[in-house]
Amino acid sequence: MYMTIKTILISVPFVLAGWITTLALATITSDEAPAYMVLLPSQHLLLNLRDDTEIFATSMISVTLTSDANGFVSYLYKNGAWLVLPAGLAGCLSPP
């Protein structure tokens, strides 16, 4: 029993890192998400948003943005975002 709990506790950070990496790679390769969450956005990024960018939500550690422009994710990275994740997706378990 102890080894099982220890194994689970050790594997959880790796599973989370893999999940975040998968989401980040999917975001880079596709502009299909309805919105994007930028973790720890820089002041430079926030002051230089495109005119067609909408802010959906903000928190102390993130801002959620959307834009219809092509290449929006690469624009975010070029202007100081260090991690952009998809937001507003229905997910795997959503009803049809």
URPE-V932275 format. One record per residue. N is the residue number from 1. SS is DSSP state (helix for helix, strand for strand, loop for the rest). PSI is psi in degrees with one decimal (none if undefined). Layout:
n=N ss=SS psi=PSI
n=N ss=SS psi=PSI
//
This chain:
n=1 ss=loop psi=-44.3
n=2 ss=helix psi=-41.7
n=3 ss=helix psi=-35.6
n=4 ss=helix psi=-46.7
n=5 ss=helix psi=-43.0
n=6 ss=helix psi=-42.2
n=7 ss=helix psi=-41.9
n=8 ss=helix psi=-45.9
n=9 ss=helix psi=-34.5
n=10 ss=helix psi=-35.9
n=11 ss=helix psi=-23.2
n=12 ss=helix psi=-47.6
n=13 ss=helix psi=-35.7
n=14 ss=helix psi=-39.4
n=15 ss=helix psi=-44.6
n=16 ss=helix psi=-43.2
n=17 ss=helix psi=-40.8
n=18 ss=helix psi=-39.5
n=19 ss=helix psi=-45.3
n=20 ss=helix psi=-39.9
n=21 ss=helix psi=-42.7
n=22 ss=helix psi=-44.5
n=23 ss=helix psi=-42.3
n=24 ss=helix psi=-42.3
n=25 ss=helix psi=-38.8
n=26 ss=helix psi=-35.5
n=27 ss=helix psi=-40.8
n=28 ss=helix psi=-38.7
n=29 ss=helix psi=-8.9
n=30 ss=loop psi=138.7
n=31 ss=loop psi=35.9
n=32 ss=loop psi=-13.6
n=33 ss=loop psi=145.3
n=34 ss=loop psi=-23.6
n=35 ss=strand psi=168.8
n=36 ss=strand psi=136.1
n=37 ss=strand psi=124.2
n=38 ss=strand psi=118.3
n=39 ss=strand psi=136.2
n=40 ss=loop psi=61.3
n=41 ss=loop psi=142.9
n=42 ss=loop psi=159.5
n=43 ss=helix psi=-38.0
n=44 ss=helix psi=-44.5
n=45 ss=helix psi=-47.2
n=46 ss=helix psi=-32.4
n=47 ss=helix psi=-16.0
n=48 ss=loop psi=34.0
n=49 ss=loop psi=146.3
n=50 ss=loop psi=158.9
n=51 ss=loop psi=-27.6
n=52 ss=loop psi=10.9
n=53 ss=loop psi=133.8
n=54 ss=strand psi=139.2
n=55 ss=strand psi=119.0
n=56 ss=strand psi=-45.6
n=57 ss=strand psi=155.0
n=58 ss=strand psi=153.7
n=59 ss=loop psi=-175.6
n=60 ss=loop psi=-24.8
n=61 ss=loop psi=-2.4
n=62 ss=strand psi=164.4
n=63 ss=strand psi=138.6
n=64 ss=strand psi=123.9
n=65 ss=strand psi=158.5
n=66 ss=strand psi=154.6
n=67 ss=loop psi=147.1
n=68 ss=loop psi=-4.3
n=69 ss=loop psi=141.5
n=70 ss=loop psi=144.7
n=71 ss=loop psi=23.7
n=72 ss=helix psi=-38.5
n=73 ss=helix psi=-44.3
n=74 ss=helix psi=-33.4
n=75 ss=helix psi=-43.2
n=76 ss=helix psi=-44.6
n=77 ss=helix psi=-39.8
n=78 ss=helix psi=-23.9
n=79 ss=loop psi=20.1
n=80 ss=loop psi=-1.9
n=81 ss=loop psi=134.3
n=82 ss=loop psi=-19.0
n=83 ss=loop psi=120.4
n=84 ss=strand psi=125.8
n=85 ss=strand psi=151.6
n=86 ss=strand psi=148.0
n=87 ss=strand psi=152.3
n=88 ss=loop psi=11.4
n=89 ss=loop psi=151.3
n=90 ss=loop psi=-33.4
n=91 ss=loop psi=173.4
n=92 ss=loop psi=-30.1
n=93 ss=loop psi=12.9
n=94 ss=loop psi=147.5
n=95 ss=loop psi=150.2
n=96 ss=loop psi=none
//
